[in-house]
Amino acid sequence: IEQLQAKEKLLAAENAILTEKCQAVQVTEERQADFRVLENGENSDV
């Protein structure tokens, strides 16, 4: 039983890390999209 609880804690910790990474990736992708929009806007002005 103790081993199962330890595994559950490890899995929960891994899930937390993975969700944090996924959220960070989503944020960076959104920022990259914003930069592309800015670049396209500047290019269209020229």
PyMOL Python script that loads the backbone (N, CA, C, O; Angstrom):
from pymol import cmd

cmd.read_pdbstr("""\
ATOM      1  N   ILE A   1       0.853  -1.201   0.000  1.00  0.00           N
ATOM      2  CA  ILE A   1       0.000   0.000   0.000  1.00  0.00           C
ATOM      3  C   ILE A   1       0.885   1.246   0.000  1.00  0.00           C
ATOM      4  O   ILE A   1       0.621   2.190  -0.744  1.00  0.00           O
ATOM      5  N   GLU A   2       1.928   1.258   0.824  1.00  0.00           N
ATOM      6  CA  GLU A   2       2.812   2.425   0.883  1.00  0.00           C
ATOM      7  C   GLU A   2       3.481   2.662  -0.464  1.00  0.00           C
ATOM      8  O   GLU A   2       3.646   3.806  -0.887  1.00  0.00           O
ATOM      9  N   GLN A   3       3.866   1.580  -1.137  1.00  0.00           N
ATOM     10  CA  GLN A   3       4.507   1.724  -2.450  1.00  0.00           C
ATOM     11  C   GLN A   3       3.542   2.355  -3.441  1.00  0.00           C
ATOM     12  O   GLN A   3       3.935   3.207  -4.238  1.00  0.00           O
ATOM     13  N   LEU A   4       2.275   1.938  -3.394  1.00  0.00           N
ATOM     14  CA  LEU A   4       1.283   2.513  -4.308  1.00  0.00           C
ATOM     15  C   LEU A   4       1.125   4.001  -4.048  1.00  0.00           C
ATOM     16  O   LEU A   4       1.059   4.794  -4.987  1.00  0.00           O
ATOM     17  N   GLN A   5       1.063   4.384  -2.777  1.00  0.00           N
ATOM     18  CA  GLN A   5       0.918   5.804  -2.443  1.00  0.00           C
ATOM     19  C   GLN A   5       2.126   6.588  -2.935  1.00  0.00           C
ATOM     20  O   GLN A   5       1.979   7.704  -3.434  1.00  0.00           O
ATOM     21  N   ALA A   6       3.314   6.019  -2.802  1.00  0.00           N
ATOM     22  CA  ALA A   6       4.524   6.701  -3.260  1.00  0.00           C
ATOM     23  C   ALA A   6       4.468   6.864  -4.772  1.00  0.00           C
ATOM     24  O   ALA A   6       4.820   7.921  -5.296  1.00  0.00           O
ATOM     25  N   LYS A   7       4.022   5.813  -5.485  1.00  0.00           N
ATOM     26  CA  LYS A   7       3.916   5.899  -6.946  1.00  0.00           C
ATOM     27  C   LYS A   7       2.903   6.965  -7.334  1.00  0.00           C
ATOM     28  O   LYS A   7       3.131   7.734  -8.268  1.00  0.00           O
ATOM     29  N   GLU A   8       1.787   7.010  -6.620  1.00  0.00           N
ATOM     30  CA  GLU A   8       0.761   8.015  -6.930  1.00  0.00           C
ATOM     31  C   GLU A   8       1.329   9.419  -6.751  1.00  0.00           C
ATOM     32  O   GLU A   8       1.061  10.306  -7.561  1.00  0.00           O
ATOM     33  N   LYS A   9       2.111   9.621  -5.697  1.00  0.00           N
ATOM     34  CA  LYS A   9       2.714  10.942  -5.471  1.00  0.00           C
ATOM     35  C   LYS A   9       3.669  11.283  -6.607  1.00  0.00           C
ATOM     36  O   LYS A   9       3.687  12.414  -7.092  1.00  0.00           O
ATOM     37  N   LEU A  10       4.467  10.297  -7.031  1.00  0.00           N
ATOM     38  CA  LEU A  10       5.407  10.535  -8.131  1.00  0.00           C
ATOM     39  C   LEU A  10       4.644  10.884  -9.400  1.00  0.00           C
ATOM     40  O   LEU A  10       5.003  11.829 -10.103  1.00  0.00           O
ATOM     41  N   LEU A  11       3.595  10.126  -9.696  1.00  0.00           N
ATOM     42  CA  LEU A  11       2.808  10.392 -10.903  1.00  0.00           C
ATOM     43  C   LEU A  11       2.175  11.771 -10.831  1.00  0.00           C
ATOM     44  O   LEU A  11       2.156  12.500 -11.823  1.00  0.00           O
ATOM     45  N   ALA A  12       1.661  12.130  -9.675  1.00  0.00           N
ATOM     46  CA  ALA A  12       1.042  13.450  -9.521  1.00  0.00           C
ATOM     47  C   ALA A  12       2.086  14.537  -9.760  1.00  0.00           C
ATOM     48  O   ALA A  12       1.798  15.543 -10.409  1.00  0.00           O
ATOM     49  N   ALA A  13       3.288  14.340  -9.243  1.00  0.00           N
ATOM     50  CA  ALA A  13       4.355  15.328  -9.432  1.00  0.00           C
ATOM     51  C   ALA A  13       4.717  15.418 -10.910  1.00  0.00           C
ATOM     52  O   ALA A  13       4.895  16.514 -11.441  1.00  0.00           O
ATOM     53  N   GLU A  14       4.827  14.260 -11.580  1.00  0.00           N
ATOM     54  CA  GLU A  14       5.161  14.258 -13.004  1.00  0.00           C
ATOM     55  C   GLU A  14       4.068  14.951 -13.802  1.00  0.00           C
ATOM     56  O   GLU A  14       4.357  15.728 -14.712  1.00  0.00           O
ATOM     57  N   ASN A  15       2.809  14.672 -13.463  1.00  0.00           N
ATOM     58  CA  ASN A  15       1.699  15.315 -14.171  1.00  0.00           C
ATOM     59  C   ASN A  15       1.762  16.824 -13.997  1.00  0.00           C
ATOM     60  O   ASN A  15       1.524  17.568 -14.949  1.00  0.00           O
ATOM     61  N   ALA A  16       2.078  17.281 -12.797  1.00  0.00           N
ATOM     62  CA  ALA A  16       2.166  18.719 -12.535  1.00  0.00           C
ATOM     63  C   ALA A  16       3.264  19.331 -13.395  1.00  0.00           C
ATOM     64  O   ALA A  16       3.082  20.401 -13.977  1.00  0.00           O
ATOM     65  N   ILE A  17       4.405  18.649 -13.474  1.00  0.00           N
ATOM     66  CA  ILE A  17       5.523  19.165 -14.285  1.00  0.00           C
ATOM     67  C   ILE A  17       5.114  19.204 -15.753  1.00  0.00           C
ATOM     68  O   ILE A  17       5.385  20.182 -16.451  1.00  0.00           O
ATOM     69  N   LEU A  18       4.463  18.141 -16.222  1.00  0.00           N
ATOM     70  CA  LEU A  18       4.056  18.086 -17.631  1.00  0.00           C
ATOM     71  C   LEU A  18       3.052  19.183 -17.948  1.00  0.00           C
ATOM     72  O   LEU A  18       3.157  19.834 -18.988  1.00  0.00           O
ATOM     73  N   THR A  19       2.085  19.397 -17.072  1.00  0.00           N
ATOM     74  CA  THR A  19       1.087  20.435 -17.346  1.00  0.00           C
ATOM     75  C   THR A  19       1.758  21.799 -17.353  1.00  0.00           C
ATOM     76  O   THR A  19       1.402  22.657 -18.160  1.00  0.00           O
ATOM     77  N   GLU A  20       2.730  22.014 -16.460  1.00  0.00           N
ATOM     78  CA  GLU A  20       3.451  23.295 -16.451  1.00  0.00           C
ATOM     79  C   GLU A  20       4.190  23.479 -17.766  1.00  0.00           C
ATOM     80  O   GLU A  20       4.177  24.569 -18.339  1.00  0.00           O
ATOM     81  N   LYS A  21       4.841  22.412 -18.252  1.00  0.00           N
ATOM     82  CA  LYS A  21       5.579  22.501 -19.517  1.00  0.00           C
ATOM     83  C   LYS A  21       4.614  22.802 -20.653  1.00  0.00           C
ATOM     84  O   LYS A  21       4.890  23.651 -21.501  1.00  0.00           O
ATOM     85  N   CYS A  22       3.479  22.104 -20.670  1.00  0.00           N
ATOM     86  CA  CYS A  22       2.501  22.319 -21.744  1.00  0.00           C
ATOM     87  C   CYS A  22       2.014  23.763 -21.726  1.00  0.00           C
ATOM     88  O   CYS A  22       1.903  24.392 -22.778  1.00  0.00           O
ATOM     89  N   GLN A  23       1.723  24.291 -20.545  1.00  0.00           N
ATOM     90  CA  GLN A  23       1.260  25.674 -20.444  1.00  0.00           C
ATOM     91  C   GLN A  23       2.347  26.619 -20.928  1.00  0.00           C
ATOM     92  O   GLN A  23       2.051  27.596 -21.616  1.00  0.00           O
ATOM     93  N   ALA A  24       3.599  26.347 -20.581  1.00  0.00           N
ATOM     94  CA  ALA A  24       4.704  27.207 -21.004  1.00  0.00           C
ATOM     95  C   ALA A  24       4.827  27.172 -22.519  1.00  0.00           C
ATOM     96  O   ALA A  24       5.052  28.205 -23.149  1.00  0.00           O
ATOM     97  N   VAL A  25       4.680  25.992 -23.106  1.00  0.00           N
ATOM     98  CA  VAL A  25       4.773  25.864 -24.568  1.00  0.00           C
ATOM     99  C   VAL A  25       3.654  26.655 -25.219  1.00  0.00           C
ATOM    100  O   VAL A  25       3.882  27.355 -26.206  1.00  0.00           O
ATOM    101  N   GLN A  26       2.439  26.553 -24.675  1.00  0.00           N
ATOM    102  CA  GLN A  26       1.313  27.298 -25.245  1.00  0.00           C
ATOM    103  C   GLN A  26       1.597  28.793 -25.195  1.00  0.00           C
ATOM    104  O   GLN A  26       1.315  29.508 -26.156  1.00  0.00           O
ATOM    105  N   VAL A  27       2.145  29.269 -24.101  1.00  0.00           N
ATOM    106  CA  VAL A  27       2.440  30.701 -23.956  1.00  0.00           C
ATOM    107  C   VAL A  27       3.473  31.122 -24.991  1.00  0.00           C
ATOM    108  O   VAL A  27       3.304  32.150 -25.648  1.00  0.00           O
ATOM    109  N   THR A  28       4.545  30.341 -25.148  1.00  0.00           N
ATOM    110  CA  THR A  28       5.584  30.719 -26.108  1.00  0.00           C
ATOM    111  C   THR A  28       5.030  30.690 -27.517  1.00  0.00           C
ATOM    112  O   THR A  28       5.390  31.539 -28.332  1.00  0.00           O
ATOM    113  N   GLU A  29       4.159  29.733 -27.829  1.00  0.00           N
ATOM    114  CA  GLU A  29       3.567  29.678 -29.166  1.00  0.00           C
ATOM    115  C   GLU A  29       2.697  30.905 -29.400  1.00  0.00           C
ATOM    116  O   GLU A  29       2.701  31.471 -30.493  1.00  0.00           O
ATOM    117  N   GLU A  30       1.951  31.318 -28.378  1.00  0.00           N
ATOM    118  CA  GLU A  30       1.111  32.512 -28.518  1.00  0.00           C
ATOM    119  C   GLU A  30       1.989  33.736 -28.747  1.00  0.00           C
ATOM    120  O   GLU A  30       1.660  34.588 -29.572  1.00  0.00           O
ATOM    121  N   ARG A  31       3.099  33.830 -28.026  1.00  0.00           N
ATOM    122  CA  ARG A  31       4.005  34.972 -28.197  1.00  0.00           C
ATOM    123  C   ARG A  31       4.588  34.967 -29.604  1.00  0.00           C
ATOM    124  O   ARG A  31       4.679  36.017 -30.241  1.00  0.00           O
ATOM    125  N   GLN A  32       4.982  33.798 -30.092  1.00  0.00           N
ATOM    126  CA  GLN A  32       5.534  33.707 -31.444  1.00  0.00           C
ATOM    127  C   GLN A  32       4.492  34.155 -32.455  1.00  0.00           C
ATOM    128  O   GLN A  32       4.822  34.847 -33.419  1.00  0.00           O
ATOM    129  N   ALA A  33       3.238  33.770 -32.248  1.00  0.00           N
ATOM    130  CA  ALA A  33       2.171  34.187 -33.156  1.00  0.00           C
ATOM    131  C   ALA A  33       2.031  35.702 -33.107  1.00  0.00           C
ATOM    132  O   ALA A  33       1.848  36.340 -34.144  1.00  0.00           O
ATOM    133  N   ASP A  34       2.116  36.284 -31.914  1.00  0.00           N
ATOM    134  CA  ASP A  34       2.034  37.746 -31.780  1.00  0.00           C
ATOM    135  C   ASP A  34       3.180  38.403 -32.536  1.00  0.00           C
ATOM    136  O   ASP A  34       2.974  39.399 -33.230  1.00  0.00           O
ATOM    137  N   PHE A  35       4.386  37.854 -32.408  1.00  0.00           N
ATOM    138  CA  PHE A  35       5.536  38.432 -33.107  1.00  0.00           C
ATOM    139  C   PHE A  35       5.320  38.357 -34.611  1.00  0.00           C
ATOM    140  O   PHE A  35       5.644  39.302 -35.330  1.00  0.00           O
ATOM    141  N   ARG A  36       4.774  37.239 -35.095  1.00  0.00           N
ATOM    142  CA  ARG A  36       4.531  37.094 -36.534  1.00  0.00           C
ATOM    143  C   ARG A  36       3.552  38.160 -36.998  1.00  0.00           C
ATOM    144  O   ARG A  36       3.736  38.762 -38.056  1.00  0.00           O
ATOM    145  N   VAL A  37       2.520  38.390 -36.212  1.00  0.00           N
ATOM    146  CA  VAL A  37       1.531  39.412 -36.578  1.00  0.00           C
ATOM    147  C   VAL A  37       2.215  40.773 -36.636  1.00  0.00           C
ATOM    148  O   VAL A  37       1.982  41.548 -37.564  1.00  0.00           O
ATOM    149  N   LEU A  38       3.058  41.064 -35.647  1.00  0.00           N
ATOM    150  CA  LEU A  38       3.771  42.346 -35.634  1.00  0.00           C
ATOM    151  C   LEU A  38       4.673  42.463 -36.858  1.00  0.00           C
ATOM    152  O   LEU A  38       4.696  43.501 -37.519  1.00  0.00           O
ATOM    153  N   GLU A  39       5.416  41.397 -37.158  1.00  0.00           N
ATOM    154  CA  GLU A  39       6.319  41.427 -38.312  1.00  0.00           C
ATOM    155  C   GLU A  39       5.529  41.629 -39.600  1.00  0.00           C
ATOM    156  O   GLU A  39       5.914  42.431 -40.451  1.00  0.00           O
ATOM    157  N   ASN A  40       4.434  40.907 -39.738  1.00  0.00           N
ATOM    158  CA  ASN A  40       3.617  41.039 -40.946  1.00  0.00           C
ATOM    159  C   ASN A  40       3.063  42.449 -41.056  1.00  0.00           C
ATOM    160  O   ASN A  40       3.003  43.013 -42.149  1.00  0.00           O
ATOM    161  N   GLY A  41       2.656  43.021 -39.926  1.00  0.00           N
ATOM    162  CA  GLY A  41       2.119  44.375 -39.930  1.00  0.00           C
ATOM    163  C   GLY A  41       3.181  45.368 -40.369  1.00  0.00           C
ATOM    164  O   GLY A  41       2.904  46.267 -41.163  1.00  0.00           O
ATOM    165  N   GLU A  42       4.394  45.212 -39.857  1.00  0.00           N
ATOM    166  CA  GLU A  42       5.480  46.125 -40.228  1.00  0.00           C
ATOM    167  C   GLU A  42       5.830  45.959 -41.698  1.00  0.00           C
ATOM    168  O   GLU A  42       6.078  46.943 -42.395  1.00  0.00           O
ATOM    169  N   ASN A  43       5.852  44.721 -42.169  1.00  0.00           N
ATOM    170  CA  ASN A  43       6.208  44.470 -43.566  1.00  0.00           C
ATOM    171  C   ASN A  43       5.168  45.060 -44.507  1.00  0.00           C
ATOM    172  O   ASN A  43       5.515  45.572 -45.571  1.00  0.00           O
ATOM    173  N   SER A  44       3.900  44.992 -44.126  1.00  0.00           N
ATOM    174  CA  SER A  44       2.847  45.496 -45.013  1.00  0.00           C
ATOM    175  C   SER A  44       2.903  47.023 -45.092  1.00  0.00           C
ATOM    176  O   SER A  44       2.463  47.603 -46.085  1.00  0.00           O
ATOM    177  N   ASP A  45       3.439  47.683 -44.057  1.00  0.00           N
ATOM    178  CA  ASP A  45       3.537  49.150 -44.077  1.00  0.00           C
ATOM    179  C   ASP A  45       4.599  49.611 -45.070  1.00  0.00           C
ATOM    180  O   ASP A  45       4.471  50.682 -45.662  1.00  0.00           O
ATOM    181  N   VAL A  46       5.640  48.815 -45.255  1.00  0.00           N
ATOM    182  CA  VAL A  46       6.766  49.227 -46.108  1.00  0.00           C
ATOM    183  C   VAL A  46       6.350  49.281 -47.563  1.00  0.00           C
ATOM    184  O   VAL A  46       7.165  49.608 -48.426  1.00  0.00           O
TER     185      VAL A  46
END
""", "prot")
cmd.dss("prot")
cmd.show_as("cartoon", "prot")
cmd.util.cbc("prot")
cmd.orient("prot")
